[in-house]
Amino acid sequence: MTAWILLSVAVGAEVAGTLSLRLAAAGARRWYLAVVVGYLVAFAALSSSLAEGMPLGVAYGIWAAAGVALTAIGSRVFFQEPLTQVMGIGIALIMIGVLLVEIGASH
């Protein structure tokens, strides 16, 4: 259970760092601090989830897939960037792929 909580923290911190990067790149340089903190927390939490026994393939797959999906949604909500039907299908396919990796790891 702890590994899953740590992985959730890693995903949230990575998404926050990436969304902050968008703000920093747009000229709000103070957001670079949030980028650095977000990525440091993300990697520390991901590492800790691995130390708790989560398999690397599962942890990285979920971390990357959830990061892509949540960042796309966050960029739509916060920056009014496009989130098209094709992108939604892509997010669904990512989720299916991660589910298959998770199921495969349990066998």
MIDOSE-1310 file (N, C-alpha, C; in nm, 2 decimals, decimal comma, always signed):
residues 107
mtaw	+0,08/-0,12/+0,00/+0,00/+0,00/+0,00/+0,09/+0,13/+0,00; +0,19/+0,13/+0,08/+0,28/+0,24/+0,08/+0,34/+0,27/-0,05; +0,38/+0,17/-0,13/+0,44/+0,18/-0,26/+0,34/+0,26/-0,35; +0,21/+0,23/-0,34/+0,11/+0,29/-0,43/+0,09/+0,44/-0,39
ills	+0,10/+0,47/-0,26/+0,09/+0,60/-0,22/+0,21/+0,69/-0,27; +0,32/+0,63/-0,25/+0,44/+0,70/-0,30/+0,44/+0,72/-0,45; +0,39/+0,62/-0,52/+0,38/+0,63/-0,67/+0,28/+0,75/-0,70; +0,17/+0,76/-0,63/+0,07/+0,86/-0,65/+0,14/+1,00/-0,62
vavg	+0,22/+1,01/-0,52/+0,29/+1,13/-0,49/+0,38/+1,17/-0,61; +0,45/+1,06/-0,66/+0,55/+1,08/-0,77/+0,47/+1,14/-0,89; +0,36/+1,08/-0,92/+0,28/+1,12/-1,04/+0,23/+1,27/-1,02; +0,18/+1,30/-0,90/+0,13/+1,43/-0,88/+0,24/+1,54/-0,88
aeva	+0,36/+1,50/-0,83/+0,47/+1,60/-0,83/+0,52/+1,62/-0,97; +0,53/+1,51/-1,05/+0,58/+1,52/-1,18/+0,48/+1,61/-1,27; +0,35/+1,59/-1,25/+0,25/+1,67/-1,33/+0,26/+1,82/-1,28; +0,27/+1,84/-1,15/+0,28/+1,98/-1,10/+0,41/+2,04/-1,16
gtls	+0,52/+1,97/-1,16/+0,65/+2,02/-1,21/+0,64/+2,06/-1,36; +0,57/+1,97/-1,44/+0,56/+1,99/-1,58/+0,46/+2,11/-1,61; +0,35/+2,12/-1,54/+0,27/+2,23/-1,56/+0,33/+2,36/-1,52; +0,42/+2,36/-1,42/+0,50/+2,47/-1,38/+0,60/+2,51/-1,48
lrla	+0,65/+2,41/-1,55/+0,74/+2,44/-1,66/+0,68/+2,52/-1,77; +0,55/+2,49/-1,80/+0,48/+2,57/-1,90/+0,47/+2,72/-1,86; +0,45/+2,74/-1,73/+0,44/+2,88/-1,68/+0,58/+2,94/-1,68; +0,68/+2,87/-1,65/+0,82/+2,92/-1,65/+0,87/+2,95/-1,79
aaga	+0,83/+2,87/-1,88/+0,87/+2,89/-2,02/+0,80/+3,01/-2,08; +0,69/+3,04/-2,03/+0,61/+3,15/-2,08/+0,66/+3,29/-2,03; +0,76/+3,28/-1,95/+0,82/+3,41/-1,90/+0,82/+3,43/-1,75; +0,74/+3,35/-1,68/+0,73/+3,37/-1,53/+0,84/+3,28/-1,47
rrwy	+0,96/+3,34/-1,47/+1,08/+3,27/-1,43/+1,07/+3,21/-1,28; +0,99/+3,27/-1,20/+0,99/+3,22/-1,06/+0,93/+3,08/-1,05; +0,86/+3,04/-1,16/+0,81/+2,90/-1,16/+0,91/+2,79/-1,18; +1,03/+2,83/-1,21/+1,14/+2,73/-1,23/+1,17/+2,66/-1,09
lavv	+1,15/+2,73/-0,98/+1,17/+2,67/-0,85/+1,07/+2,56/-0,83; +0,94/+2,58/-0,87/+0,84/+2,48/-0,86/+0,87/+2,36/-0,95; +0,93/+2,39/-1,07/+0,97/+2,28/-1,16/+1,07/+2,19/-1,09; +1,18/+2,25/-1,04/+1,28/+2,17/-0,98/+1,23/+2,09/-0,86
vgyl	+1,16/+2,16/-0,77/+1,10/+2,09/-0,65/+1,01/+1,98/-0,70; +0,92/+2,00/-0,80/+0,83/+1,90/-0,85/+0,90/+1,78/-0,90; +1,01/+1,80/-0,98/+1,08/+1,68/-1,03/+1,16/+1,61/-0,93; +1,22/+1,69/-0,83/+1,30/+1,62/-0,72/+1,20/+1,53/-0,64
vafa	+1,09/+1,59/-0,60/+0,99/+1,51/-0,52/+0,94/+1,39/-0,60; +0,92/+1,41/-0,73/+0,87/+1,30/-0,82/+0,97/+1,18/-0,82; +1,10/+1,21/-0,85/+1,20/+1,11/-0,85/+1,23/+1,05/-0,72; +1,22/+1,12/-0,61/+1,24/+1,07/-0,48/+1,13/+0,97/-0,44
alss	+1,00/+1,01/-0,47/+0,89/+0,93/-0,44/+0,89/+0,80/-0,53; +0,92/+0,82/-0,66/+0,93/+0,70/-0,75/+1,04/+0,60/-0,70; +1,15/+0,66/-0,66/+1,25/+0,57/-0,60/+1,21/+0,50/-0,48; +1,14/+0,57/-0,39/+1,09/+0,51/-0,27/+0,99/+0,41/-0,29
slae	+0,90/+0,43/-0,40/+0,80/+0,32/-0,43/+0,87/+0,20/-0,48; +0,98/+0,21/-0,55/+1,06/+0,09/-0,59/+1,12/+0,03/-0,47; +1,17/+0,11/-0,38/+1,23/+0,05/-0,26/+1,13/-0,03/-0,18; +1,01/+0,01/-0,19/+0,90/-0,06/-0,11/+0,86/-0,19/-0,18
gmpl	+0,92/-0,22/-0,30/+0,89/-0,34/-0,36/+0,81/-0,34/-0,49; +0,77/-0,22/-0,53/+0,69/-0,21/-0,66/+0,78/-0,25/-0,78; +0,74/-0,33/-0,87/+0,82/-0,37/-0,98/+0,85/-0,25/-1,07; +0,96/-0,24/-1,13/+1,00/-0,12/-1,21/+0,91/-0,10/-1,33
gvay	+0,88/-0,21/-1,40/+0,80/-0,19/-1,52/+0,66/-0,14/-1,48; +0,60/-0,18/-1,38/+0,47/-0,14/-1,33/+0,48/+0,01/-1,29; +0,58/+0,04/-1,20/+0,59/+0,18/-1,15/+0,62/+0,28/-1,26; +0,71/+0,25/-1,35/+0,74/+0,34/-1,45/+0,63/+0,36/-1,55
giwa	+0,56/+0,24/-1,58/+0,45/+0,25/-1,68/+0,34/+0,34/-1,62; +0,30/+0,32/-1,50/+0,20/+0,40/-1,44/+0,24/+0,54/-1,43; +0,36/+0,56/-1,38/+0,41/+0,70/-1,36/+0,41/+0,78/-1,49; +0,46/+0,72/-1,60/+0,47/+0,78/-1,73/+0,33/+0,80/-1,79
aagv	+0,25/+0,70/-1,79/+0,12/+0,71/-1,85/+0,03/+0,81/-1,78; +0,02/+0,80/-1,64/-0,06/+0,89/-1,57/-0,01/+1,03/-1,58; +0,12/+1,05/-1,59/+0,18/+1,18/-1,61/+0,14/+1,24/-1,74; +0,14/+1,16/-1,85/+0,10/+1,21/-1,98/-0,05/+1,25/-1,98
alta	-0,13/+1,16/-1,93/-0,27/+1,18/-1,93/-0,31/+1,30/-1,84; -0,26/+1,31/-1,72/-0,29/+1,42/-1,63/-0,24/+1,55/-1,68; -0,12/+1,55/-1,74/-0,06/+1,67/-1,80/-0,15/+1,72/-1,91; -0,19/+1,63/-2,00/-0,28/+1,68/-2,11/-0,41/+1,74/-2,06
igsr	-0,47/+1,68/-1,96/-0,59/+1,73/-1,90/-0,56/+1,86/-1,83; -0,45/+1,87/-1,75/-0,42/+1,99/-1,68/-0,39/+2,11/-1,78; -0,32/+2,07/-1,89/-0,29/+2,18/-1,99/-0,42/+2,23/-2,05; -0,52/+2,15/-2,06/-0,65/+2,19/-2,11/-0,72/+2,28/-2,01
vffq	-0,72/+2,24/-1,88/-0,79/+2,31/-1,78/-0,72/+2,45/-1,75; -0,59/+2,45/-1,74/-0,52/+2,57/-1,69/-0,47/+2,66/-1,80; -0,44/+2,60/-1,92/-0,39/+2,68/-2,03/-0,47/+2,68/-2,16; -0,59/+2,63/-2,15/-0,69/+2,62/-2,26/-0,62/+2,56/-2,39
eplt	-0,53/+2,47/-2,37/-0,47/+2,40/-2,48/-0,57/+2,29/-2,53; -0,55/+2,25/-2,66/-0,65/+2,16/-2,71/-0,64/+2,02/-2,65; -0,75/+1,96/-2,63/-0,76/+1,82/-2,59/-0,87/+1,76/-2,68; -0,82/+1,71/-2,79/-0,91/+1,66/-2,90/-0,96/+1,52/-2,87
qvmg	-1,05/+1,47/-2,95/-1,11/+1,34/-2,94/-1,00/+1,24/-2,97; -0,91/+1,26/-3,06/-0,80/+1,17/-3,09/-0,71/+1,16/-2,97; -0,68/+1,28/-2,91/-0,60/+1,28/-2,79/-0,66/+1,19/-2,68; -0,79/+1,21/-2,66/-0,87/+1,13/-2,56/-0,86/+0,98/-2,59
igia	-0,86/+0,94/-2,72/-0,85/+0,80/-2,75/-0,71/+0,76/-2,72; -0,61/+0,84/-2,75/-0,47/+0,81/-2,71/-0,45/+0,79/-2,56; -0,51/+0,87/-2,48/-0,51/+0,86/-2,33/-0,57/+0,73/-2,29; -0,68/+0,69/-2,35/-0,75/+0,57/-2,32/-0,66/+0,45/-2,36
limi	-0,59/+0,46/-2,47/-0,50/+0,35/-2,51/-0,39/+0,33/-2,42; -0,34/+0,45/-2,37/-0,23/+0,44/-2,27/-0,28/+0,37/-2,14; -0,40/+0,41/-2,10/-0,45/+0,34/-1,98/-0,47/+0,19/-2,00; -0,51/+0,15/-2,12/-0,53/+0,01/-2,14/-0,39/-0,06/-2,14
gvll	-0,29/+0,01/-2,20/-0,16/-0,05/-2,21/-0,10/-0,07/-2,07; -0,12/+0,03/-1,98/-0,07/+0,02/-1,84/-0,14/-0,09/-1,77; -0,27/-0,10/-1,79/-0,34/-0,21/-1,73/-0,29/-0,35/-1,77; -0,26/-0,36/-1,90/-0,20/-0,49/-1,95/-0,07/-0,52/-1,89
veig	+0,01/-0,41/-1,87/+0,14/-0,43/-1,80/+0,12/-0,48/-1,66; +0,03/-0,41/-1,59/+0,00/-0,45/-1,45/-0,05/-0,59/-1,44; -0,14/-0,63/-1,53/-0,19/-0,77/-1,53/-0,08/-0,87/-1,56; +0,00/-0,83/-1,66/+0,11/-0,92/-1,70/+0,22/-0,93/-1,58
ash	+0,24/-0,83/-1,50/+0,33/-0,84/-1,39/+0,28/-0,93/-1,28; +0,15/-0,95/-1,27/+0,10/-1,03/-1,16/+0,10/-1,18/-1,20; +0,14/-1,21/-1,32/+0,14/-1,35/-1,36/+0,28/-1,41/-1,36
